[in-house]
């Protein structure tokens, strides 16, 4: 389901809406993904589009149980390889239980994180082998690819400042240091450079409403809504 702007613009609007769409949001913690997903979901719903919002890891009973294990502060002894495979396990369940059936019905899915997060966090952040991660992601996703990915890009220092103002407690991955988050951000930018036709970098440091409007334009123009 690779996003193809030229194809979408040439497709009849009503026929085009019969296809499900998968839109993913990526970025380091604190980049504002949750807020922007809510804005986009509301605007798509107003346009009459059936939207399902999900998060990774999560989205199913099994995937949420895996999420609890991954983010629990008690699991400080978790090995990097274990972390990688648990993310993949949660993803495999979500894709098969929710993504594929919903997209086949023509529903739109907005997901907070997907396989790019694993490349950025476990690959560039943890230093695990990128080729191995690609192979694991391919198995987990059953080749289910986003139509568009919005990368909310933010310097690690500004993201850390935002995170410090949150009222919710930090999870196991939130507690990683700024050097780790810098590596993750570098990874995201490298991934975006490899797939500019799918991944659109957005400046997450701008005002919330201005960013929401930019995202709105990307979606409306990209999919011919």
C-alpha positions in Angstrom: 0.0 0.0 0.0 2.8 2.4 -0.8 1.7 6.0 -0.9 1.7 7.3 -4.5 0.7 11.0 -4.9 0.4 10.9 -8.7 -1.8 7.8 -8.6 -4.1 9.3 -5.9 -4.5 12.6 -7.7 -5.6 10.8 -10.9 -8.1 8.5 -9.1 -11.8 9.3 -9.0 -12.7 10.7 -5.5 -15.5 8.3 -4.7 -13.7 5.2 -5.9 -10.6 6.3 -4.0 -12.4 6.5 -0.7 -13.4 2.9 -1.0 -9.7 2.0 -0.3 -8.5 1.8 3.2 -5.6 4.1 4.1 -2.9 3.6 6.7 -1.4 6.9 8.0 1.3 6.6 10.6 2.8 9.2 12.9 6.4 9.0 14.0 8.8 11.0 16.1 10.7 11.0 19.4 8.8 11.1 22.7 7.5 14.6 23.3 7.0 15.5 19.6 3.3 15.9 19.9 2.0 12.9 18.1 -1.0 12.2 20.3 -2.3 15.8 20.0 -1.9 15.9 16.2 -3.5 12.5 15.7 -6.5 13.8 17.6 -6.7 16.9 15.4 -6.4 14.8 12.2 -8.9 12.1 13.3 -11.5 14.9 14.1 -11.0 16.5 10.7 -11.2 13.3 8.8 -14.3 12.3 10.7 -16.0 15.6 9.8 -15.2 14.8 6.2 -17.3 11.6 6.5 -14.3 9.2 6.6 -14.4 6.2 9.0 -11.3 6.5 11.1 -9.7 4.1 13.5 -6.9 5.5 15.8 -4.4 3.1 17.3 -1.1 3.1 19.0 2.0 0.9 18.9 2.6 -1.2 20.8 -1.1 -1.9 21.5 -4.4 -1.9 19.8 -5.4 -5.4 20.7 -5.7 -7.2 24.0 -2.6 -9.2 23.3 -0.6 -6.3 22.0 -1.6 -4.2 25.0 -0.4 -6.9 27.3 2.9 -6.9 25.5 3.0 -3.1 25.8 2.7 -3.5 29.6 5.7 -5.7 29.7 7.8 -3.5 27.4 7.2 -0.2 29.3 7.1 -1.5 32.9 9.9 0.2 34.9 10.4 -3.1 36.8 11.9 -4.7 33.6 15.2 -2.9 33.7 17.0 -6.2 32.9 15.3 -6.6 29.5 17.9 -7.3 26.8 17.8 -5.3 23.6 17.0 -8.3 21.5 14.1 -9.2 23.8 12.8 -5.6 23.4 13.0 -5.8 19.6 11.2 -9.1 19.4 8.4 -8.0 21.8 7.7 -5.0 19.7 7.5 -7.2 16.6 5.2 -9.6 18.4 2.8 -6.9 19.3 2.9 -5.5 15.8 2.3 -8.9 14.2 -0.9 -9.3 16.3 -2.1 -5.7 15.5 -1.6 -6.1 11.7 -3.4 -9.3 11.4 -6.2 -8.7 13.9 -6.9 -5.0 13.1 -5.0 -3.5 10.2 -5.6 -5.9 7.4 -9.3 -6.5 8.1 -10.1 -2.8 8.6 -8.2 -1.7 5.5 -10.0 -4.3 3.5 -13.3 -2.8 4.6 -12.2 0.6 3.4 -11.6 2.1 6.9 -8.8 4.6 7.4 -6.3 3.9 10.2 -4.1 6.5 12.0 -1.5 4.8 14.1 0.8 6.4 16.6 4.1 4.6 15.7 4.7 1.6 13.4 7.7 -0.2 12.1 9.8 3.0 11.5 9.9 3.4 15.3 11.7 0.0 15.6 14.3 1.1 13.1 14.8 4.4 14.9 14.7 3.2 18.5 16.1 -0.4 18.4 18.3 0.2 15.3 19.8 3.6 15.6 19.1 4.1 19.3 20.1 0.7 20.6 22.6 -0.1 17.8 21.0 -3.4 16.8 21.6 -4.7 13.2 19.4 -2.7 10.7 19.2 -5.6 8.2 18.0 -7.9 10.9 15.4 -5.4 12.0 14.1 -5.0 8.4 13.7 -8.8 8.1 11.8 -9.0 11.5 9.6 -6.0 10.5 8.8 -7.7 7.2 7.6 -10.8 9.0 5.6 -8.9 11.6 3.9 -6.6 9.1 3.0 -9.1 6.4 4.1 -6.3 3.9 1.4 -3.9 5.2 3.0 -0.5 4.5 1.8 3.0 5.4 0.2 5.1 2.6 1.8 8.1 4.3 4.0 8.7 7.3 4.2 12.0 9.1 7.5 12.5 11.0 7.1 15.1 13.7 10.7 16.2 14.0 11.9 17.8 17.2 15.4 18.3 18.8 16.0 16.0 21.7 16.5 19.0 24.1 13.1 20.5 23.3 11.4 17.1 23.5 13.0 16.5 27.0 11.7 19.9 28.1 8.2 19.0 27.0 8.4 15.5 28.6 9.4 17.1 32.0 6.1 19.1 32.0 3.9 16.0 31.6 1.8 14.9 34.6 2.0 11.2 33.7 4.9 9.1 35.0 7.7 8.2 32.7 7.8 4.6 31.4 10.9 2.5 30.9 11.8 3.9 27.5 10.9 7.5 28.4 13.7 7.4 30.9 16.4 7.0 28.3 18.9 9.9 28.2 19.2 12.6 25.7 22.1 11.0 23.8 19.8 8.1 23.1 17.1 10.4 21.9 19.5 12.2 19.7 20.5 8.9 18.1 16.8 8.1 17.6 16.1 11.4 15.9 19.2 10.9 13.7 17.7 7.5 12.7 14.3 9.0 11.9 15.9 11.6 9.6 18.0 8.9 7.9 14.9 6.7 7.3 13.0 9.7 5.9 15.8 10.5 3.5 15.6 6.9 2.2 11.8 7.1 1.6 10.9 10.7 0.8 7.9 9.6 -1.3 6.3 8.1 1.9 7.7 10.0 4.9 7.0 13.7 5.2 9.1 15.6 7.8 7.1 18.2 9.8 8.6 20.8 12.1 7.2 19.8 15.5 8.6 22.8 17.2 6.0 25.2 15.7 2.7 26.1 17.3 0.2 23.3 17.7 -2.5 24.8 15.4 0.0 25.7 12.7 1.3 22.2 12.6 -2.2 20.8 12.5 -3.0 22.9 9.5 0.1 21.7 7.7 -0.8 18.1 8.4 -4.4 18.8 7.2 -3.1 20.1 3.9 -0.7 17.2 3.4 -3.6 14.7 3.9 -6.1 16.6 1.8 -3.8 17.2 -1.1 -2.1 13.8 -0.9 -5.3 11.8 -1.0 -7.5 14.2 -3.0 -10.1 14.5 -0.3 
